Amino acid sequence: MKQYNCPKCGHEEPTAFEICPHCEIVVEKFHRPSVPENYRPGWGLRFSKNRPNPLIFFGGLLVFVLFLAAGTVHYIIDSSYRGNQLVKRDSFGFSEIIINVDKINALPRVVARQTYPIGFLVLQREGIVKTDEAIARERDMQQRLQEALEVYDRIIERRSR
């Protein structure tokens, strides 16, 4: 049990006292714990009205930074060997933040381009989906190869006669 002592005569009492019963000095200020003026029992320290609450400030700052970060990247979800990746956006925005490669590849090319225009362009830029130029080059190569095979077949036929 805590004992309270008189600062002048040293008398001990089990309870706090305002006036010492032996030397009659006023000792109230010696026994009362210092309590901040903005203290409310059960609530802890309150923040003064002059100063903003730092928890609210830093929480808001965190939300703002996450908001900015979400608008500057695409999150590409890919179940193939590449895995998931973050890709920088060309411009700030919130449309098509999450791009599902499997979903886009499951659609016909024309439908995928109309349904997910930004995501389709990002996948082309990253080399995940072939560009229109690459497809045109492949068609040209296939057509030339087919023509070369036909010429070769004609040469073989002429030699075999």
C-alpha positions as CSV (number, residue, x, y, z in Angstrom):
1,M,0.0,0.0,0.0
2,K,1.3,3.4,-0.9
3,Q,2.2,5.7,2.0
4,Y,2.0,9.5,1.7
5,N,4.6,11.6,3.5
6,C,4.5,15.2,4.6
7,P,7.3,17.1,3.0
8,K,7.9,19.2,6.1
9,C,7.7,16.8,9.1
10,G,7.8,13.4,7.2
11,H,4.6,12.1,8.8
12,E,3.2,9.0,7.0
13,E,-0.5,8.5,6.2
14,P,-2.1,5.7,4.2
15,T,-4.3,8.1,2.3
16,A,-3.6,11.4,0.6
17,F,-4.1,14.5,2.8
18,E,-4.4,18.2,2.0
19,I,-3.3,19.4,5.5
20,C,-0.8,17.5,7.6
21,P,-2.4,16.5,10.9
22,H,0.9,17.1,12.8
23,C,2.4,20.3,11.4
24,E,-0.7,21.7,9.6
25,I,1.1,22.6,6.4
26,V,-1.0,22.6,3.2
27,V,0.4,19.7,1.2
28,E,-2.3,19.3,-1.4
29,K,0.0,20.1,-4.3
30,F,2.5,17.5,-3.2
31,H,0.2,14.5,-3.2
32,R,-1.9,15.2,-6.3
33,P,-0.5,13.7,-9.4
34,S,0.0,16.2,-12.2
35,V,-2.8,15.7,-14.7
36,P,-2.7,17.3,-18.1
37,E,-5.5,19.8,-18.7
38,N,-6.6,17.9,-21.8
39,Y,-7.0,14.6,-20.0
40,R,-10.4,12.8,-19.8
41,P,-10.6,9.7,-17.6
42,G,-11.0,6.6,-19.7
43,W,-10.1,8.3,-22.9
44,G,-6.4,9.0,-22.5
45,L,-4.9,12.2,-23.8
46,R,-7.0,14.2,-26.3
47,F,-5.4,16.2,-29.0
48,S,-6.0,19.9,-28.6
49,K,-8.2,21.8,-31.1
50,N,-5.3,23.9,-32.2
51,R,-3.3,20.9,-33.5
52,P,-4.7,18.3,-36.0
53,N,-4.6,14.7,-35.0
54,P,-1.5,13.1,-36.5
55,L,-3.1,9.7,-37.0
56,I,-5.8,11.3,-39.2
57,F,-3.1,13.2,-41.1
58,F,-0.8,10.3,-41.8
59,G,-3.7,8.0,-42.6
60,G,-5.0,10.5,-45.1
61,L,-1.5,10.9,-46.5
62,L,-1.2,7.1,-46.9
63,V,-4.5,6.9,-48.7
64,F,-3.5,9.7,-51.0
65,V,-0.2,8.1,-51.9
66,L,-1.9,4.8,-52.6
67,F,-4.4,6.6,-54.7
68,L,-1.6,8.2,-56.8
69,A,0.2,4.9,-57.1
70,A,-2.8,3.0,-58.3
71,G,-3.3,5.6,-61.1
72,T,0.2,5.3,-62.4
73,V,0.5,1.5,-63.0
74,H,-1.3,-1.5,-64.6
75,Y,-1.3,-4.8,-62.7
76,I,-1.1,-7.6,-65.3
77,I,-2.4,-11.0,-64.1
78,D,-0.9,-13.8,-66.2
79,S,-1.1,-17.5,-65.5
80,S,1.6,-18.4,-68.0
81,Y,5.3,-18.4,-67.3
82,R,5.6,-14.6,-67.0
83,G,3.5,-14.4,-63.8
84,N,2.0,-11.2,-62.4
85,Q,3.7,-7.9,-63.0
86,L,3.3,-4.2,-62.5
87,V,3.7,-2.0,-65.6
88,K,4.0,1.8,-65.8
89,R,1.0,3.6,-67.4
90,D,1.4,6.0,-70.2
91,S,-0.9,8.5,-68.5
92,F,-2.6,8.8,-65.1
93,G,-6.0,7.1,-64.9
94,F,-8.0,4.4,-63.2
95,S,-9.5,2.6,-66.1
96,E,-8.3,-1.0,-66.6
97,I,-5.9,-1.0,-63.6
98,I,-6.0,-4.8,-63.5
99,I,-5.5,-6.5,-66.8
100,N,-6.2,-10.3,-67.0
101,V,-4.2,-11.7,-69.9
102,D,-6.1,-15.0,-69.9
103,K,-9.4,-13.3,-70.2
104,I,-8.2,-11.1,-73.1
105,N,-6.5,-14.0,-74.9
106,A,-9.7,-16.0,-74.7
107,L,-11.6,-13.4,-76.7
108,P,-11.3,-13.0,-80.5
109,R,-8.8,-10.2,-81.3
110,V,-11.4,-7.7,-82.6
111,V,-13.7,-8.2,-79.6
112,A,-10.7,-8.0,-77.1
113,R,-9.6,-4.7,-78.7
114,Q,-13.1,-3.2,-78.4
115,T,-13.8,-4.5,-74.9
116,Y,-10.4,-3.7,-73.3
117,P,-8.8,-1.0,-75.5
118,I,-6.2,0.2,-72.9
119,G,-5.4,-3.3,-71.7
120,F,-5.0,-4.6,-75.2
121,L,-2.5,-1.8,-76.1
122,V,-0.5,-2.4,-72.9
123,L,-0.3,-6.1,-73.6
124,Q,0.9,-5.3,-77.2
125,R,3.5,-2.8,-75.8
126,E,4.8,-5.4,-73.4
127,G,5.0,-8.1,-76.0
128,I,2.5,-10.3,-74.4
129,V,0.0,-10.0,-77.4
130,K,1.3,-9.7,-81.0
131,T,1.0,-6.3,-82.6
132,D,-0.9,-5.7,-85.8
133,E,2.4,-5.2,-87.7
134,A,3.8,-8.5,-86.4
135,I,0.6,-10.3,-87.6
136,A,0.8,-8.6,-91.0
137,R,4.5,-9.6,-91.3
138,E,3.6,-13.2,-90.4
139,R,0.9,-13.3,-93.0
140,D,3.2,-12.0,-95.6
141,M,5.9,-14.5,-94.7
142,Q,3.3,-17.3,-94.8
143,Q,2.0,-16.2,-98.2
144,R,5.6,-16.0,-99.6
145,L,6.4,-19.4,-98.2
146,Q,3.2,-20.8,-99.7
147,E,4.1,-19.2,-103.1
148,A,7.7,-20.6,-102.8
149,L,6.4,-24.1,-102.1
150,E,4.0,-23.9,-105.1
151,V,6.9,-22.9,-107.3
152,Y,9.1,-25.7,-105.9
153,D,6.2,-28.3,-106.4
154,R,5.9,-27.1,-110.1
155,I,9.7,-27.5,-110.6
156,I,9.6,-31.0,-109.1
157,E,6.6,-32.0,-111.3
158,R,8.5,-30.8,-114.5
159,R,11.6,-32.8,-113.6
160,S,9.6,-35.9,-112.9
161,R,8.0,-35.9,-116.4
